[in-house]
Amino acid sequence: MKSVDLVHVSLVVSFVTVVMVAIFITAASYSTGVNTGLGSAAPVWGYRCVNSRCQKVALDDEPTRDKAVSLSVCRLYCDGVFGSVWPRPTGDFRLGNNLIRVNPAAIEFQWGERYEALNKYWDESVERFRGQLLKKAAGEEIRSGGKKVAVKVEVSEDTMTLNHETDESYKLVIRGAEGEEVQVTIEAQNYFGARHALETLAQLMVFDDIRNELQVVADVEIQDVPTYPHRGLALDTSRNYVSVSAIKKTIDALAMVKMNVFHWHITDSQSFPLVIKSQPTLHTFGAYSRKQIYTATDVQDIVQYALARGVRVIPELDAPAHVGEGWEKTNLTTCFNFQPWTKYCVEPPCGQLDPTKDKVYDVLEDIYREMNAMFTHSDVFHMGGDEVSLSCWNSSVEVQQWMKAQGWGLEESDFLKLWNHFQTKALERLDKSLTDKRPIVMWTSRLTEEPYVDKYLDSDRYIIQIWTTGDDPKIAALLEKGYKLIMSNYDALYLDCGFAGWVQGGNNWCSPYIGWQKVYNNDLKSLGGQYASQILGAEAALWTEQADHHSLDGRFWPRVSALAERLWTDPSEGWQSADSRMLVHRERLVENGIAAESLQPQWCLQNEGECPIVQAP
């Protein structure tokens, strides 16, 4: 069959309905029929595309049965913009109207030998890709035969540097209508773009459950590039411990949707699970148990695991607040576990570092040095700065006396001077263990507001991560001052919202629950206005007071996938246009072992467009 010309994504919708009808009529051109050898288990339903929707049809006569299209095949085409690819590609593409049966055991890769340093990463990506293909059959035996697939990969650089300047674009071309094999070409500037292309290729291969075949689109050309360079997920592993295996599974899912940041909030006042060899009391007394720790080997393993999947790990050591367990043995904290805790912090146990003690900075220097040795391949460090309580510091006679000795009072402005004293000295110690002046991320706080932010935080060095609401006027104020921002506005991106309150009755503080639709519609350009170019991207965040590795998948997925498409594609349409695609994508997550929450009855998946009250435009 003839392929259409190169067109932009937005122009292809009207074409797809025609294409899908052609596929339904001529499906036998890529199959020998539907005799699967299953006898009475032969399928009774097939699908056809009607008005850009997959419509179920009964296979109750031989002509219809011979030309049947499975749901996976129909959904691949019947959307107008690659119905089975998530996140949706951003560039121009060509989409052919033919599918070819391929042999999953005969997929070969040609990778540039001159980039030997990248070989181990590419080998890991290929192994993962092959595993994804086998999972598509969901335990069914894939019928033997089909064309060989030859994948040629070309990258321009041998770097494994992943940062805000990295070019993650790629070009994917599939040619298979003629010849003995399907030829796939991947072109990218670097490994990360090539890896993303492989992810897209996996999604363009579908399992036809009518014929038990693995099939691929015969003629495709995609040019794709992300809209935002910072596409992330922040996970707290201190309130409740999260196993290394659960972290890796989360990173696998991030890779599936081309997210590129895992922000690791690794310590807090409730526990200190990170092993710091030069300060062993921190984890010895701060971890929940001897088994609930992260060694340097664990961290380095996770960092390398993530890098092979196109994800960089950004560490956070939150300070001067959110410290407690493990630290109390150092005698360097104030108000640790003071009661009633509501007077000194926002959740128990309270605890803050005492900025007046020089030993605080010696210990921090040890932590920073070891953390930077563990968290390689990140050029960003998150210093926290969240929820500092001035009343906590003011409860310490030693702190009060030190401030008075400086000629300061005990007003808010004086405690902000103390905070700046801490931040300045802590940054000096962090810089001692670095070879560069890397960007520093801090959460929004009183320190990031007027009149203090101008005095204390250099906009050339600091990136501010927003956790307040998306309509907070402080966002515009920071942008006007030239700060770069990462959005984690809690009204759309806090994934712990909507559960029972754990220190009071009723619901927790940020309720209600945030559905994937609200995540999807969280338009960063709208939030940034005329300064939107200063927004680097966003992170969904999970604070784990009420979650651990047993509940992690359901908290994240598929809501993080909604953020992934917002950050990669930046769609102009709302969630309604992605509703059917999201149902397909959720099934793909489950297929790959991610226990993503169910969004609708399965009937809605099989009867597209029949469930939503609000229809897609």
Secondary structure, DSSP 8 states (H G I E B T S, - for coil): ------B-GGG-HHHHHHHHHHHHHHGGGG-S-S--S-GGG---EEEEEETTEEEEEE--SHHHHHT---HHHHHHHTTSS-TT-SS---S-EEE-S-EEEEEEEEEEEEE-TT-GGGHHHHHHHHHHHHHHHHHTTTT----S--EEEEEEEEES------STT----EEEEEE-SSSSEEEEEEEESSHHHHHHHHHHHHHHEEEETTTTEEEEESEEEEEE--S-SEEEEEEE-SSS---HHHHHHHHHHHHHTT--EEEEE---SS---B--TTSTHHHHHHSSSSSS-B-HHHHHHHHHHHHHTT-EEEEEEEESBS--TTGGGGT-EESTT-SSGGGT-SSSS--EE-TT-HHHHHHHHHHHHHHHHHSTT---EEEE--S--HHHHHT-HHHHHHHHHTT--SSHHHHHHHHHHHHHHHHHHHHHT-SS---EEEE-SGGGSTTHHHHH--TTTEEEEE-S-TT-HHHHHHHHTT-EEEE--HHHHBTT-SSB-SSSSSB-TT-S---HHHHHT--HHHHHGGGGGGEEEEEEEE-GGG--TTTHHHHHTTHHHHHHHHHHT--SS-GGGGHHHHHHHHHHHHHTT------S-HHHHHSTTSS-SS---
